Amino acid sequence: MKFNELRMINVKDKIEKKNNLSYLSWAWAVDTLLQHDPAASWEYKPHQTWNDTVMVFCEVKAFGVSRTAQLPVMNHRNQPIANPDAFQVNTAMQRCLAKAIALHGIGLHIYAGEDLPDGAESVEHGAEPDNDHIAKLASAESMEDLKQIFAQAYKASKNNPEMIKKLEEVKDKRKRELTEVKK
């Protein structure tokens, strides 16, 4: 299974919330990964310290590809914890595992906007799709453009089944057009 297939797994009903933050349970992420690649494995790398804070690392190997994620040991407000205890480090390690699995595609969209400045809003958090998304899909110049535009439009439409259906129709039509041009 490839990244593009894993990223299309619907995780909507598996997303959990805590203090306005969305996340996937590490146990669910591991279960889903192993269903798709029973030979998948992971390894925690040595953590690093900065002053009195800690960064944990996790490498996940799946489908023959290794990807490593890092995550600071944080409190419930996503602030680094000074001098974390073993429980706090373990919690960060499990969150980092879920994040490393996401690097293979499963639930990756949850991290969209993670690197936005404080106060910034990602497309995923409330923007409604409009005819601009439809026009962009209809005029995509390549399959890669089509995928990226569809991903953005889908995120913006996640609570609107009618719009998602319309987006899928336009995407499928443009995909056929792009495929015919190559023949």
C-alpha positions as CSV (number, residue, x, y, z in Angstrom):
1,M,0.0,0.0,0.0
2,K,1.3,3.4,-0.9
3,F,1.3,6.7,1.0
4,N,-1.5,8.1,-1.2
5,E,-3.7,5.2,-0.3
6,L,-3.0,5.4,3.4
7,R,-3.7,9.1,3.5
8,M,-7.2,8.5,2.1
9,I,-8.2,6.2,5.1
10,N,-11.2,7.9,6.7
11,V,-10.2,8.6,10.3
12,K,-12.9,11.1,11.0
13,D,-14.8,8.9,13.5
14,K,-11.5,8.0,15.2
15,I,-10.3,11.6,15.9
16,E,-10.3,12.4,19.6
17,K,-10.3,15.9,21.1
18,K,-8.5,17.3,24.1
19,N,-8.4,21.0,24.9
20,N,-9.3,21.9,21.3
21,L,-6.5,19.7,19.9
22,S,-7.3,16.8,17.6
23,Y,-5.4,13.5,17.7
24,L,-5.6,9.8,17.0
25,S,-5.1,7.2,19.7
26,W,-1.7,5.6,19.4
27,A,-3.4,2.2,19.8
28,W,-5.8,2.8,17.0
29,A,-3.0,4.1,14.7
30,V,-0.9,1.0,15.5
31,D,-3.8,-1.3,14.9
32,T,-4.6,0.3,11.5
33,L,-1.0,0.3,10.4
34,L,-0.5,-3.4,11.3
35,Q,-3.7,-4.3,9.4
36,H,-2.2,-2.8,6.3
37,D,1.5,-3.9,6.9
38,P,1.8,-6.7,9.5
39,A,5.6,-6.4,9.2
40,A,5.6,-2.8,10.3
41,S,7.9,-2.0,13.2
42,W,8.9,1.0,15.3
43,E,11.8,2.0,17.5
44,Y,12.2,4.9,19.9
45,K,15.4,6.8,19.4
46,P,17.4,8.3,22.3
47,H,15.6,11.5,23.5
48,Q,17.4,14.8,23.6
49,T,17.3,17.5,26.2
50,W,17.3,21.2,25.9
51,N,17.9,22.9,29.2
52,D,15.2,21.2,31.3
53,T,12.9,20.1,28.5
54,V,12.9,16.8,26.5
55,M,12.3,15.9,22.8
56,V,11.4,12.3,22.0
57,F,11.9,10.5,18.7
58,C,10.2,7.5,17.1
59,E,11.1,5.8,13.8
60,V,8.4,3.7,12.1
61,K,9.2,1.3,9.3
62,A,6.3,0.4,7.1
63,F,6.1,-0.8,3.5
64,G,9.9,-0.8,3.4
65,V,10.1,2.9,4.2
66,S,11.4,4.4,7.5
67,R,10.1,7.7,8.8
68,T,11.1,9.4,12.0
69,A,9.0,11.9,14.0
70,Q,9.9,14.0,17.0
71,L,7.8,15.5,19.7
72,P,8.6,17.6,22.8
73,V,7.2,16.3,26.1
74,M,4.2,18.7,26.5
75,N,1.5,19.5,29.0
76,H,-2.2,19.7,28.2
77,R,-1.7,23.2,26.7
78,N,0.9,22.0,24.3
79,Q,3.7,23.7,26.2
80,P,7.0,21.9,26.9
81,I,7.2,20.5,30.4
82,A,10.3,21.3,32.5
83,N,11.9,18.2,34.1
84,P,9.2,15.7,32.9
85,D,8.7,12.5,34.9
86,A,8.6,9.0,33.4
87,F,4.8,9.1,32.8
88,Q,5.0,12.3,30.9
89,V,7.9,11.0,28.8
90,N,6.0,7.8,28.1
91,T,2.9,9.8,27.0
92,A,5.0,11.8,24.6
93,M,6.6,8.7,23.2
94,Q,3.2,7.2,22.4
95,R,2.0,10.4,20.9
96,C,5.2,10.5,18.8
97,L,4.5,6.9,17.7
98,A,1.1,8.0,16.4
99,K,2.8,11.0,14.7
100,A,5.4,8.8,13.0
101,I,2.6,6.5,11.8
102,A,0.9,9.6,10.4
103,L,4.1,10.3,8.3
104,H,3.2,7.2,6.4
105,G,-0.2,8.7,5.6
106,I,-2.7,7.5,8.3
107,G,-4.2,10.6,9.8
108,L,-1.5,12.9,8.4
109,H,-4.1,15.7,7.7
110,I,-4.6,16.0,11.5
111,Y,-1.2,17.6,11.7
112,A,-2.0,20.1,8.9
113,G,-1.4,23.6,10.3
114,E,0.8,22.3,13.1
115,D,3.5,24.6,12.0
116,L,1.2,27.7,11.7
117,P,1.9,30.6,13.9
118,D,-0.3,30.9,17.1
119,G,-3.7,32.3,16.2
120,A,-3.5,31.2,12.5
121,E,-6.3,29.0,11.3
122,S,-5.7,26.1,8.9
123,V,-8.2,25.3,6.1
124,E,-9.2,22.2,8.2
125,H,-10.6,24.4,10.9
126,G,-13.7,25.9,9.5
127,A,-13.2,27.3,6.1
128,E,-16.1,26.3,3.8
129,P,-15.4,25.3,0.3
130,D,-16.8,27.4,-2.5
131,N,-16.9,27.5,-6.3
132,D,-13.2,28.4,-6.3
133,H,-12.3,24.9,-5.2
134,I,-14.5,23.5,-8.0
135,A,-12.9,25.8,-10.6
136,K,-9.4,24.9,-9.4
137,L,-10.2,21.2,-9.6
138,A,-11.7,21.6,-13.1
139,S,-8.5,23.4,-14.4
140,A,-5.8,21.3,-12.6
141,E,-2.9,21.0,-15.0
142,S,-1.5,17.7,-13.7
143,M,-2.5,14.7,-11.6
144,E,-0.3,15.9,-8.8
145,D,-2.0,19.3,-8.9
146,L,-5.4,17.6,-8.9
147,K,-4.5,15.5,-5.8
148,Q,-3.3,18.6,-3.9
149,I,-6.3,20.7,-4.8
150,F,-8.7,17.9,-4.0
151,A,-7.0,17.3,-0.6
152,Q,-7.4,21.0,0.3
153,A,-11.0,21.1,-0.9
154,Y,-11.9,17.9,0.9
155,K,-10.5,19.2,4.2
156,A,-12.5,22.4,3.8
157,S,-15.6,20.3,3.0
158,K,-15.4,17.6,5.6
159,N,-18.7,18.5,7.2
160,N,-20.6,18.9,4.0
161,P,-21.4,15.6,2.3
162,E,-23.1,17.3,-0.7
163,M,-20.0,19.4,-1.4
164,I,-17.7,16.4,-1.1
165,K,-19.8,14.5,-3.6
166,K,-19.6,17.5,-6.0
167,L,-15.9,17.7,-5.5
168,E,-15.4,14.0,-6.2
169,E,-17.4,14.3,-9.4
170,V,-15.3,17.2,-10.7
171,K,-12.1,15.5,-9.6
172,D,-13.1,12.3,-11.4
173,K,-14.0,14.1,-14.6
174,R,-10.7,16.1,-14.6
175,K,-8.8,12.9,-13.9
176,R,-10.3,11.2,-16.9
177,E,-9.5,14.3,-19.0
178,L,-5.9,14.3,-17.8
179,T,-5.5,10.6,-18.4
180,E,-6.9,10.9,-22.0
181,V,-4.5,13.7,-22.8
182,K,-1.6,11.3,-22.0
183,K,-2.8,8.5,-24.2
